[in-house]
Structure formats: C-alpha cells, structure tokens
Amino acid sequence: MPQTTRSTFRAFLVFLASLTLARAVAAQPSYAPKNDEPNPYQPGVSWGQLPDGRKWGSTAGVDRAPDGTIWAYDRCGANSCATSTVAPILHFDTSGKLITSFGAGMFNFPHGIGVDKDGNVWVTDHGVTPPNGKGQVVYKFSPDGKVLMTLGKPGVAGNGPDTFNQPSDVFVAPNGSIFVADGHGPQTNARIVKFDKNGKFVKTWGTHGGGDAELEGPHALAMDSRGHLYVGDRTNNRVQVFDQDGKLLVSWKQFGRPSGVFIDRNDMLYVTDSESREDNKPGDYGYNPGVKRGIRIGSVKDGKVIAFIPDPKPTGGSSTSEGVAVDRQGNVYGAEVGPRDMKKYVKK
C-alpha cells in the first residue's frame, strides 16, 4: 500500500474512533442526584499548617502537583486579600507541612487554582468594586512564585479576547492549551475562553442561559484522559462535558450542584456540591430540591455516581467544600468557603 494511502487510511481510522467515542459519551445518561451512595471515607479532619500559625480564611482552591504535593490558597485569613499583605498561595507536602507561600499584595479574591504538567501554578483573581488595579486576571507562577504569564488586564473587566469578568477557574491541558472559566454571576461573563500555550487567544464559547451548551456560573474545570473538558455549570446544577473546540458532548445532573470538579488518573470524577438548597423557592440561589450537599464520585466512562461523602452539617449559603482534589493515595481534599477550612478525607 502506498505511503499516502496508508496515511489516509490511518487518519480515517482515527476519525472513526473519535466519532465512536463521542457518540458513546453523548449516550451516557443524566439522572436525578441521589443521596444514599456509600461513603468509603472517614470524617474529614482539618489539614494544613499555614504560615505564622494563622488560621484558614475562606478557600475554594486546591490541586495536586505532578510530584504529588498539594497547592492551595486561602483568602488571607479572611474572605478577601484586597488590602492584605498576607501571602495567599500555599504549597504543602501531603502531611500538611508548609513548603512555601507567595503572592502577598497581588490579589483581591483568589478563586481558581490549577497546576500544569510542568509544576507551574495557575491562579485566577476576581475584580472588586470600585476597581483597584488588581484582579480580573489569570496568573501563571513558577513553583517558587515567579510570575511567568498574565492573562487579562489587571483591574479591567470585559468580555473580549484579552479581558475577563470574574474568572472562576483555569485548567491547562497536557498540550499546553489554556482554558478559563470566565464568569461568576448574572452580571458577569458566562463563557469558556481558550488560549494556546503561549497565551494567544484561540476562541470562546458559552452564553448566559440554561439551554444546551449555555452556562450560568461556570465555576470549575477538569479534563479526562481523552481530553474532554468538564465544566462545573453551577447555577444550572449540572456538569457539562465539551471537546476542546467547545462542542457539547453531554450534560450530567447526577453530580449535584458543582462548585468544584477533579478527575484523577483513573478517570474518576469528583464533584463537590457546597450550595444545593431545598429550603428556598424556584429561581432562588442554590435551589436544587432533593439534593444534599457533599462530594459525589463516579467514573467519567459511564457517568454513574458510586460514592458520596455527605456534608455532616449543611448550613447557610455555603458549607462543605467548594474546591476538591485527590492525592496519589486516594485521599480527598476539600477547600471550604463557609467553614473557612481545608479538610482531608482518608479512606476507611
């Protein structure tokens, strides 16, 4: 068989395989969340030694680095860093011992955190009103805290190719493509923004709404081994799965109201629900009748939830974790806004 013919045939086989996979993903069912799956974890315990002995402020950000260590942030011992000189970006070993911290004076309201395959740390920061020259950006840091890249314009809100309006999370694909979940409410953006590895704008998708491929409060990002992008479409009470060009593959309701999402090396999906409420009216924030707060766990291959770590004390607008990550031993880390804590869940 001539070389050109073999190459064409191989390309056709790859196309057929990708088409079959996309159809399989699209066929995976969505169903109403349950609250009675088994809990294979011990109760969560407070974790992490912060600088100068300070206590955790609110946090929604935690991730695992390629070397197995844990990165997180806290909002400077409070719920804002806008006027603080405290370093909010924190690096721990798995015992909770602090390795380093940095970022003092740079942030308003750190929100999303991610670690790429090279160990660099990416953090999103919200703007404040009135603008103060900080926020509305995504920073890329080296592990020792050097700023390597800045996406967005500090203190400037917008919906263009070089501006954000309350960016909530960031994820860097293995090929270096950068995805930003941009928006945190009805008066902000509601889109996914894609950049190449050098920070050059590629495309954007998503608008406000609850229809197919629409977003409302895109709050968290993760990616499976097939390169599918998982978006915590929080206000719509669903996880939406896209290919890297923005094509919707499936929407899942069974993982609850997703504040944080994480996918481990075995393609297990961890989704934390910190805000589902059934004690309010349709249309009110957090309305999700019949759904309890906690961390739901299932495989991306079939979308079935197989385990549930329930919130032991749901209260107020936010409890349990908004951010979630899993270490190499399978321990789960939950970053909490309302309780202002980091919890570690160890298997029974």
N, C-alpha and C positions, 0 to 999 in steps of 0.2 A: 504494500500500500504506500503510495507516495507520501512524503513528509507533510505536505499541505493538507492532504486528505485526512491523514491521521490526526493532525492538529484540529481540523474542523470537526472530526468525529468526537474527539475528547471534549471539545468545547460544547458540543451538543449534549453529551452525557452529563457534563456538569450542569448545564441548563435544566435538563430533565430532573436531575437530583434536587436542585434548588427549588424547582416548581413543585415537586412531590413533597418536599419538606414544608414549603409554605402552605400547601393545601392541608397537610397534617396539622400544622399549628393552628390554622384557621378553623379546623374542625373541632378543636378542643373546646369542651363546653364551659359555659359560665353558669353558676348556680348560686342560690342564696347562701350566704355565710352561715356556718354552724358554730356552736359554742361548746361542743361536747367532745371534740377530738382529744385523744390522750395527751397529757403533759409529761414528757420524758425528762424534765429539768427540775432541779431543786429550786427553792425560792431564791430570787435574786438578792445579792448582797452588794452593798456599796463598795466601789472599787476605784482605785487610782489615787496616788499621792500627789497633790497639787503643789506648786511652788509656794514657799514661805508658809506652808501649813494652812493655806486658805481653803475654804470650802467651795464646792462646786457652785457656780452660778448656773443659769439655765443653759442647756445644750441640746442640740438636735443633730450633732455631727460626730460620727465615729467611723473609722475604716481600718482595715488591716493592710499593712505594707507587705511587699513581696518577701521580706525577711521574717515575717511572722509577728513583728511588733505592731503596736496599736497607736494610731493617731486619732486625736480628738480635739475639740475646742471647748472652752466654756466662755460665757459672755461676761468675763472679767469679774467673777464673783457676784454678779447681779444678773440683769436681763438686758444689758447694753454695755458696749465698750466705748461709746461716743466721746466721753470725757475722761476715760480711764487711762492710766499708764501701766496697767497690768498686761502681761503677755498672754494672749488667749489661745495660741496654738500650742498643743501639748503632745509630746511623744513619750510613750510608755513601753516598758517591756511587759510581757504577759503576766508578771506578778503584780503589776501596778506601780512599779518603781518608775519615777520620772527620769527620762533620758535627757530631754532638752525642752525648752519653750522659747517662743519668739512671737513677734508681731505686735509688740506694745506700741500703742498710739496710731496704728494703721487702720483700725476697724471701727465701724459703727455697731454692726449687728451680724457677726459671722453666722452663716446659715447652713451651707452645704460644704462637705469636705470629701475629698477623694484622693487616693494615692495611685499613681500610674505604675506601669511595669518596671520603670527605672527608679522607683522610690521617691519621685518628686511629689510634692503635696499641693493640691489644688483646693482653694477655698473661695466661696462666694460671699459677698458682703452686701447687705441691704443699704439703701439710702435712708436718710431721715428728713423730716420737715421741720424747719426750713433746711435746705441743703447746706452742708458744711464742708464741701470739698472732698468728702470721703464717701465710700460706698458706691453702689451700682456697678460693681466690678467683679471680675474673677481673677484671683492671683494664682500664679504658679510659683512655688517655692522649691528651692533645693532642700534636702534634708537638714541642712544647717541654717536655713532661714533666709537665704539669699533670694531676692525676687528675680525670677528668670523670665517672666512674661506677665503682662497685664492686659486683660480683655475688658473692653468698655472704657468709659470716660469717668474718672472719679467725680462723684457728686452730680453727674448729669444723667437724668432719666430720659429714656427714649425707646423707640421700637425699631430703630434702624439696624444696619449691619454692624455698627460699632458702638451701640448703646444698649443698655438693659434697663428694665424697670422691676426691681426687686428680684434678682436672680436667686433661685432657691437651691439649686444643686448643680453639680458638674460631674461628668464622667468622661474618662479618656480611654478610648478603645485600644486594643493591642497594636493597631496600625498607626496610632497617634492621633486619629480623628478625635476632636473635642466636641462634646455635646453639653449644652447648658439648658437646664430647665428654667425658663425666664418668666417669672410672674408669681405673685403670692396673694392675689385677691382680685376682686371685681374691678378695681380702679387701676390695676397694673396690667402687665402683659399676660398672655396665656399661650405660650409657644415653646417649641424646642428650636434652639439655634445650633447649627453645626458649623465648625471651623476645621480647617486642615491642621496638620501637626505644627505648622508654623504660626497658627493663629489667624490665617486668612479666612475670611467669611466664605462659606460654601452655600448654605441655604437655610431657610427656616420653614417650619410648618406648625400648624395649630392656630385656632382662634377660640375666643370665648364661646362656651356652649356645652351642651350635654349630648350632642349627637355623635355619630361615628367620626373618630379622629379629631373631634373637638376636645378642648381641655378647659378645666376650671380649677385653678390652683395646682398646676404641675409642681409637685413638691419633692420628688426623689427620683433617682435614676440608677439603673443597674444594667448589666449586659450578660447574656448567657454565652456558652461556648460556641454557639452558632453565629454569634454576632448580632442577635436580636436585642433591641433596646427596650427595656422595661421602664415605664413611666408611672409613677405614683400619681394618678389623676385624682387628687384627694377629695376635692369638693364634689366630684361626681361619684365618689365611693367605688372606685374601680382601679385596677391596674390595666393599662393599655400597652400592648406589645407592637412595636414597629420594626421594620427593617431599617437599615441605616440611611435610606433615602426618604424615610417618612411614610412609607406605605403601611397602613394599619393591617396587622395580622390577626389580632384577637383582642377582646376586652374581657376581663375577668372580674366578677363581683365577689367571688367566694373568699377573697383575702381581706375583706372588710374595707375600712376607710384608710388608705395607705398614706401614712406620714413618712415612713422610711422603707426602703427596699434594699435587699442584698442577695447576691447569688454566689454560692460557694463553688469550689472546684468540681463538685459532684452534680452541679446544676440543680441544687436545691434552692428554692426561693424562700426567703424570709421576709415577711411583710409585717411591720408594726403599725398598729392602729391605736393612736393615742386620744382620739377625739370623737368616736362614734357616740351618739346620744339618742335616746328614745324618750327623754323627758321634755321634749320641746315639740314644736309644730312643724309640719312640712314647710320647707323653704327656710327654716331657721338653720343657723350654722351648726353643723355636726349631726343633723338629722339622719338617722340610719336605723330605723326600727328593727328590733330583734337582734341587733348585732352588739356583742360585747367587746370591750377593749382588750387588747393583748397582742401577742406576736403569733402569727399563723405561718406554718411551714408546709411546703409542698414541692413537688417536682415540677420543673418547667416542661417536662416531657408530656405530662397528662393534665397538669393544672389542678390536680386533686390535693386538697389540704389534708395532711395526715397527722399533724400535731398542732397544739395550741397552748401557748404559755399565757394564762389569763392574767389580767391586771388584778392584783389582790385587793386594790382599794380605789376603784374608779371614782373620781370626784372632780367637780368643776369643769372648766373648758378643756383642760389637758392634763392627762395623767399617763402613767406608764411611759414607754419610750417613744420619741419622735424619730430617732435615728437608731439603726441597727447594724451590727457587723458580727462576723463569726471568725474565730481563730482556727488554726490548723487542727486543734484538738476537738473542735466542735462546740466549744464554749460560746455562748451568745452574749454580746454586749449591747445594752440598751441605754441610749443617751436621752435623758429626761428633761423636758422644759418645765413642766409644772412642779414636780417634786425637786427640781434642781439637783440632779444626782446622775451618776453613772452606775448602772447595775450590771453585774456579771452573773450569768446563769450557767451552772455546771450540770452536766447530765447526771441523773440519778444512778 
